[in-house]
Amino acid sequence: MAVVLLVSIALSVVVRAQSAESLYTTALAREAELREELALAPQLRSQPPGAATAALLRRIRGAIANYEGIVRRYPNSGYSDNALWQAGVLAADAFWQFGDTRDRATALRLFAHLVSEYPSSSLIARVPDQTGRLNATQAPMSTLKAIRREVLPGAVRMTLELERETLFSEERLEGPPRVYVDLQNTQAVDALKEATLPFSDNVVQRARVGRQADNRTRVVFDLQGAGRYSVYSLYNPYRIVIDFERTGASAAAANDAPGAAWTPAPVAPSPAAPPAAAAANTGGGFSLSRQLGLGVARVVIDPGHGGHDPGAQVRGLTEADLVLDVALRLEKLLAAEPGVEVLLTRRSNAYVPLEDRTAVANRASADLFLSIHANASAIASVNGFETYFLNFAPNREAEAIAARENAGSARTMSHLPDIVKAIALNNKINESRDFATMVQASMHERLRQGNRSVRNLGVKQAPFMVLIGATMPSVLAEVAFLTNRQEAALLRTQSYRQQLAEALFAG
């Protein structure tokens, strides 16, 4: 009788686990669909903004409720802590996108539940980053101080100058075409409150400033003849930059309408550093940039993957999340350096096409471009770090890694001749090789301090699409192998992620 009872209990446990797994798998699939909908913004933005936002939020909150249902029904399942984590991140992302404080409260509640009820979960280490960002919204109010416009070759740049770093979201709408930027916890100076700033331009016709609920300020750019656009942040002072591409052969925009309320005061240049002795390239010679004594003032950091492209995934560890965390840490280190500006190609779990990442760096006139990735291998024992510069792949290993990282490219075979030409005529190859060598040496020095078994896989070359077209020295760093159990365990810790950021910073 006892044997029968034990068998019955064991079968019950198996059935419950299978049921929890089935529900969790279904919930993940539903979440993936919602995140694709967020990434494929044109479908959403073709609707009236109120209806689009409300409909998507309803579905997102329904998905969160599904995750919570798994936890209530199967509290002892191994999937419950994962369900709470997924639900919390989804609620937090909804808050960042739409600014509804109810989603922020939901996210904080779910993360608190995860910490209190599942203290042994490996996901606990990732909670502080999420709650820290959410609690930062209670920081002192920021101020929108100025809006300025700059005409670039083929584009118009709009810059929002703010008192301090500010959480923001943006969206493009049609009918009529416009882009709005919502600034969280921000107020405008008196001269900009409810202001309309006209421009004599066929790309950005005017900027409108309005007050929203929850201490938000919205800046709307009314457009005509604008193509793609990109948004990024700069520091010292903090500002949000929006570049709008021209679609036609339009001439430079006419002069702006006058108005001291939105014309910024000149910014005093940073004091120049004393000149350093000229250094040769690793090959022993002096490239043209070294002959001319050109330095570095603006750095673009590219966290790989994002949105519906998570990259490598192993036991709850996702490449896109990991490299974004490292990139944000690296940004803080670089932003503290005098005379150095930093911008990221993405600041959230958003999808950015490979081709747009170097385009952001080119439009920003960056001096260096660093793309951060994490590696994967079918052989679980493989570990280590490696740094790539743009060139043709010399072996099958480099070919395989390039094929995996380029899988998200939108280019077709018709682009092959131009791509081959761009690689063959890469005039930054010496500087990029030097840049990769410095980054690799720095990672070797720093990472071995906390992981003596980590392998230095060296500087390599491959035709990474994310590096093609960059007009500045550019490299791609593969900082670790998610598929290696020891490295994956280290990557789950805040201390090792900070160590990675410091290693890249030193490089």
C-alpha positions in Angstrom: 0.0 0.0 0.0 2.9 2.4 0.9 4.5 1.7 -2.5 1.3 2.5 -4.3 1.0 5.7 -2.3 4.6 6.7 -3.1 4.0 6.0 -6.8 0.8 8.1 -6.8 2.6 11.0 -5.1 5.5 10.8 -7.6 3.1 10.7 -10.6 1.2 13.7 -9.1 4.5 15.7 -8.9 5.4 14.8 -12.5 1.9 15.8 -13.8 2.1 19.1 -11.9 5.6 19.8 -13.3 4.4 19.0 -16.8 1.4 21.3 -16.4 3.5 24.2 -15.1 6.0 23.7 -17.9 3.2 23.7 -20.5 1.7 26.9 -19.1 5.0 28.6 -18.8 6.0 27.7 -22.4 2.7 29.0 -23.6 3.2 32.2 -21.6 6.7 32.7 -23.1 5.4 32.3 -26.6 2.7 34.9 -25.9 5.2 37.3 -24.5 7.4 36.8 -27.6 4.5 37.8 -29.8 3.9 40.9 -27.7 7.5 41.9 -27.9 7.6 41.4 -31.7 4.6 43.7 -31.8 6.5 46.4 -29.9 9.5 45.9 -32.2 7.4 46.0 -35.4 6.3 49.5 -34.5 4.8 50.6 -37.8 1.9 48.2 -37.4 1.1 49.8 -34.0 1.8 53.3 -35.0 -0.6 53.3 -37.9 -3.4 53.3 -35.4 -4.7 56.3 -33.3 -2.2 56.6 -30.4 -4.8 56.2 -27.7 -6.3 53.0 -29.1 -2.9 51.5 -30.0 -1.5 52.1 -26.5 -4.6 50.9 -24.7 -4.9 47.7 -26.8 -1.3 46.7 -26.4 -1.3 47.5 -22.7 -4.3 45.3 -22.2 -2.6 42.4 -23.9 0.6 43.0 -21.9 -1.2 43.0 -18.6 -3.1 39.9 -19.6 0.3 38.2 -20.3 1.5 39.3 -16.9 -1.7 37.9 -15.3 -1.0 34.6 -17.0 2.5 34.4 -15.5 1.0 35.2 -12.0 -1.5 32.4 -12.6 1.3 29.9 -12.9 2.8 31.0 -9.6 -0.6 30.8 -7.8 -1.4 27.4 -9.2 2.0 25.8 -8.9 3.9 27.8 -6.2 6.4 24.9 -5.7 7.2 24.4 -9.3 10.7 25.2 -10.7 9.0 27.5 -13.2 7.4 29.8 -10.7 10.5 32.0 -10.1 11.0 32.3 -13.8 7.3 33.3 -14.3 7.7 36.0 -11.7 10.8 37.3 -13.3 9.3 37.4 -16.8 6.2 39.1 -15.5 8.2 41.7 -13.6 10.4 42.5 -16.6 7.4 42.7 -18.9 5.6 45.1 -16.5 8.8 47.2 -16.1 9.2 47.4 -19.9 5.5 48.5 -20.2 6.2 51.3 -17.7 9.3 52.5 -19.7 7.3 52.4 -22.9 4.1 54.0 -21.8 4.8 55.7 -18.5 1.8 54.3 -16.6 2.8 54.2 -12.9 0.5 51.2 -12.4 2.9 49.1 -14.4 5.8 50.3 -12.3 3.9 49.3 -9.1 3.2 45.9 -10.6 6.8 45.3 -11.5 8.0 46.3 -8.1 5.4 44.0 -6.4 6.4 41.0 -8.6 10.2 41.5 -8.0 9.5 41.7 -4.2 7.5 38.5 -4.4 10.3 36.8 -6.2 12.9 37.8 -3.6 10.7 36.9 -0.6 9.3 33.6 -1.8 12.1 32.2 -3.9 15.3 33.3 -2.1 17.4 30.5 -3.6 16.5 31.5 -7.2 19.5 32.4 -9.5 17.3 35.3 -10.8 17.6 37.1 -7.4 20.9 38.6 -8.5 19.3 40.4 -11.4 16.5 42.0 -9.4 18.5 45.0 -8.0 19.2 46.4 -11.5 15.5 46.4 -12.4 14.2 47.8 -9.1 17.0 50.4 -9.0 15.9 51.8 -12.4 12.3 51.7 -11.3 13.0 53.5 -8.0 15.0 56.1 -9.9 11.8 57.5 -11.2 11.3 59.0 -7.8 14.4 61.2 -8.2 14.2 65.0 -8.2 12.4 66.6 -11.2 14.5 67.3 -14.2 14.1 70.4 -16.4 13.9 70.7 -20.1 16.2 73.8 -20.7 16.4 74.2 -24.4 15.6 72.7 -27.8 18.0 73.3 -30.7 18.2 72.3 -34.3 21.3 71.6 -36.5 21.4 70.9 -40.2 23.6 68.0 -41.2 24.4 66.5 -44.6 21.3 64.5 -45.4 19.7 64.9 -42.0 18.3 67.4 -39.4 19.4 67.0 -35.8 17.1 68.0 -32.9 18.7 68.2 -29.4 16.8 68.4 -26.1 19.0 69.8 -23.4 18.1 68.7 -19.9 19.2 69.5 -16.4 20.0 65.9 -15.5 19.8 62.4 -16.9 16.1 61.6 -17.6 14.2 58.4 -18.4 12.4 58.9 -21.8 10.5 57.0 -24.4 9.8 57.8 -28.1 7.3 56.8 -30.7 6.6 57.6 -34.4 3.0 58.2 -35.6 1.5 58.8 -39.0 -1.5 60.8 -40.1 0.0 63.4 -39.8 3.6 62.2 -39.5 5.3 63.0 -36.2 7.6 61.7 -33.6 7.1 62.4 -29.9 9.5 62.1 -27.0 8.1 61.6 -23.5 10.4 62.9 -20.7 9.7 61.2 -17.4 9.6 63.3 -14.2 10.5 66.4 -16.2 9.2 70.0 -16.4 10.0 72.6 -19.0 11.4 76.1 -18.3 8.7 78.7 -18.4 9.6 79.9 -22.0 9.0 76.3 -23.3 5.8 75.5 -21.4 3.0 74.7 -24.0 5.3 76.3 -26.6 5.3 75.8 -30.4 8.6 76.4 -32.1 8.3 76.8 -35.9 11.1 75.9 -38.3 11.5 76.8 -42.0 12.3 73.2 -43.0 10.7 70.4 -45.0 11.9 67.7 -42.5 11.0 69.0 -39.1 8.4 71.7 -39.5 7.8 72.5 -35.8 8.4 71.3 -32.2 5.5 71.4 -29.7 6.0 71.1 -26.0 3.1 69.9 -23.7 2.5 68.7 -20.2 1.3 65.2 -19.6 0.1 63.2 -16.7 2.5 61.7 -14.1 5.0 64.6 -14.3 5.8 63.9 -18.0 6.7 66.5 -20.6 6.1 65.6 -24.2 8.0 67.1 -27.1 6.3 66.5 -30.5 8.2 67.0 -33.8 5.8 67.5 -36.8 7.5 66.0 -39.9 7.4 66.3 -43.6 9.8 64.4 -45.9 11.5 62.7 -43.0 12.8 59.1 -43.4 14.3 57.0 -40.7 15.3 58.5 -37.4 17.6 57.6 -34.5 17.5 58.6 -30.8 20.5 58.6 -28.4 21.8 60.3 -25.3 24.9 62.4 -24.7 26.4 63.6 -21.4 28.2 66.5 -19.8 25.7 68.2 -20.1 22.9 65.5 -20.5 20.9 65.8 -23.7 18.7 63.6 -26.0 19.6 63.8 -29.7 17.1 62.9 -32.5 18.5 62.6 -36.0 15.9 62.7 -38.8 17.1 61.6 -42.3 15.9 63.5 -45.4 14.1 61.4 -48.0 14.5 63.8 -51.0 17.1 66.0 -52.6 16.2 68.9 -50.3 18.6 71.8 -49.8 19.8 72.8 -46.4 17.0 74.0 -44.2 16.2 77.7 -43.9 17.1 79.7 -40.9 15.2 79.0 -37.7 12.6 81.4 -36.4 14.2 83.6 -33.7 13.6 83.1 -30.0 16.0 83.1 -27.1 13.7 80.7 -25.2 14.9 77.8 -27.2 18.3 78.8 -28.5 21.1 77.4 -26.2 23.9 79.4 -24.8 27.4 78.5 -26.2 29.0 75.7 -24.3 32.6 76.3 -23.2 35.0 73.8 -24.6 36.7 71.3 -22.3 40.3 72.2 -21.4 42.7 70.5 -23.7 44.8 67.7 -22.4 48.6 68.1 -22.7 49.9 66.5 -25.9 51.1 62.9 -25.7 54.1 61.4 -27.5 53.2 59.8 -30.8 52.8 56.0 -30.8 53.3 53.7 -33.7 50.7 51.2 -34.8 51.1 47.6 -33.8 52.8 47.0 -37.2 55.5 49.6 -36.3 54.3 52.3 -38.8 52.3 55.4 -38.4 48.8 55.5 -40.0 47.4 58.7 -41.4 45.3 59.3 -38.3 48.4 59.0 -36.1 50.4 61.2 -38.4 47.7 63.9 -38.0 47.5 63.4 -34.2 43.8 62.7 -34.2 42.4 61.8 -30.8 39.2 60.3 -29.3 36.3 62.5 -28.0 33.1 60.5 -28.7 32.5 56.7 -28.2 29.6 54.7 -29.4 28.8 51.5 -27.4 26.6 48.9 -29.2 25.0 46.3 -27.0 24.4 43.4 -29.4 21.0 41.9 -30.2 17.8 43.0 -28.3 14.0 42.9 -28.8 12.9 39.9 -30.7 16.5 38.9 -31.2 17.7 37.7 -27.8 21.0 36.3 -29.0 22.4 33.3 -27.2 20.2 31.9 -24.4 21.3 29.4 -21.8 19.4 28.5 -18.6 17.7 31.8 -18.1 20.7 33.9 -19.2 20.2 35.9 -22.3 22.9 37.5 -24.3 20.9 40.7 -25.1 20.2 41.4 -21.4 23.8 40.6 -20.4 25.5 42.8 -22.9 23.1 45.7 -22.3 23.9 45.6 -18.6 27.7 45.6 -19.3 27.2 48.4 -21.8 25.3 50.6 -19.3 28.1 50.0 -16.7 30.8 50.9 -19.3 28.8 54.0 -20.2 29.0 55.3 -16.6 32.7 54.7 -16.5 33.3 56.5 -19.8 30.9 59.4 -19.0 33.1 60.3 -15.9 36.1 60.9 -18.2 36.7 64.6 -18.9 36.2 65.4 -22.6 34.6 62.1 -23.6 31.0 61.8 -24.8 29.3 58.4 -24.9 26.2 57.2 -26.6 24.5 53.8 -26.9 22.8 52.3 -29.9 20.1 50.9 -27.5 19.3 51.6 -23.9 16.5 49.0 -23.4 15.4 45.6 -24.7 14.7 47.0 -28.1 15.6 45.7 -31.5 18.0 47.8 -33.6 18.8 46.5 -37.2 22.5 45.7 -37.7 22.8 48.3 -40.5 21.4 51.1 -38.2 24.0 50.6 -35.5 27.0 51.9 -37.4 24.7 54.5 -39.0 24.1 56.0 -35.5 27.8 56.1 -34.9 28.5 57.7 -38.3 25.8 60.4 -37.9 27.2 61.2 -34.4 30.7 61.6 -35.9 32.0 59.0 -33.4 35.7 58.4 -32.9 35.4 54.7 -31.7 32.7 52.0 -32.1 32.6 49.0 -29.7 30.0 46.3 -30.2 29.6 44.0 -27.2 28.5 40.3 -27.5 28.6 37.0 -25.6 29.7 33.8 -27.3 28.2 30.3 -27.5 29.6 26.9 -28.5 28.3 23.4 -29.0 31.3 22.2 -26.8 30.4 23.1 -23.2 34.0 23.2 -22.0 35.0 26.1 -24.4 35.5 29.4 -22.5 37.3 32.7 -22.9 37.1 36.0 -24.7 38.1 37.3 -28.1 38.0 40.6 -30.0 37.3 41.0 -33.7 38.0 43.7 -36.2 36.5 43.9 -39.7 38.1 41.8 -42.4 37.4 38.6 -44.3 37.2 35.5 -42.2 40.4 33.4 -42.4 39.1 30.1 -41.0 35.9 28.2 -40.4 35.6 29.2 -36.7 35.5 32.9 -37.7 33.1 32.1 -40.5 30.7 30.4 -38.1 30.7 33.2 -35.6 30.1 35.8 -38.3 27.3 33.8 -39.7 25.6 33.6 -36.3 26.0 37.3 -35.4 24.9 38.4 -38.9 21.8 36.3 -38.9 19.6 39.3 -38.2 20.8 41.3 -41.2 18.2 42.6 -43.6 20.6 42.8 -46.5 20.3 40.5 -49.5 22.6 38.9 -52.1 22.2 42.0 -54.2 24.3 43.9 -51.6 27.2 41.4 -51.8 29.4 43.4 -54.2 29.1 46.6 -52.1 29.8 44.6 -48.9 32.9 43.0 -50.4 34.1 46.4 -51.6 33.5 48.0 -48.2 35.5 45.3 -46.5 38.3 45.3 -49.0 38.6 49.1 -48.9 38.4 49.4 -45.1 40.7 52.3 -44.4 40.5 52.0 -40.6 41.9 48.5 -40.5 45.1 49.4 -38.8 43.4 51.5 -36.1 40.7 48.8 -35.7 43.4 46.1 -35.2 45.1 48.3 -32.6 41.8 49.0 -30.9 41.0 45.2 -30.8 44.5 44.5 -29.5 44.2 47.0 -26.6 40.7 45.7 -25.7 41.9 42.1 -25.7 45.0 42.8 -23.6 42.9 44.7 -21.1 40.4 41.9 -20.8 43.2 39.4 -20.3 44.7 41.5 -17.5 41.5 42.2 -15.7 39.4 39.1 -16.2 42.1 36.6 -15.1 42.1 38.3 -11.7 38.7 36.8 -10.9 38.8 33.7 -13.1 42.3 32.1 -13.5 41.0 29.5 -15.9 39.6 31.9 -18.4 41.2 31.6 -21.9 42.6 34.5 -24.0 41.4 33.5 -27.5 43.2 36.4 -29.1 42.5 39.1 -31.7 40.7 37.8 -34.7 39.0 39.1 -37.9 35.6 38.4 -39.5 33.1 40.1 -41.7 30.7 41.3 -39.0 27.8 43.2 -40.6 27.6 45.5 -37.6 31.1 46.8 -38.3 30.6 47.3 -42.1 30.3 51.0 -43.0 31.7 52.4 -39.8 33.8 55.5 -40.6 35.8 55.1 -37.3 37.9 52.4 -35.8 35.5 49.6 -34.7 35.7 46.3 -33.0 33.4 43.5 -31.7 34.2 42.0 -28.3 32.9 38.5 -27.4 33.4 38.8 -23.6 32.5 35.2 -22.5 30.8 31.9 -23.4 27.2 31.6 -22.1 27.5 27.9 -22.8 30.3 27.4 -20.4 28.9 26.5 -16.9 31.6 28.3 -15.0 31.5 31.5 -17.1 27.7 31.5 -17.0 27.7 31.4 -13.2 30.1 34.3 -13.1 28.0 36.3 -15.6 25.0 36.0 -13.3 26.9 38.1 -10.7 27.0 41.9 -10.5 30.7 41.9 -9.6 31.8 40.0 -12.7 29.7 42.2 -15.0 31.3 45.2 -13.4 34.7 43.6 -14.0 33.8 43.2 -17.6 32.8 46.8 -17.9 36.1 47.9 -16.2 38.1 45.7 -18.5 36.5 47.2 -21.6 36.9 50.7 -20.1 40.6 50.2 -19.6 41.0 49.0 -23.1 
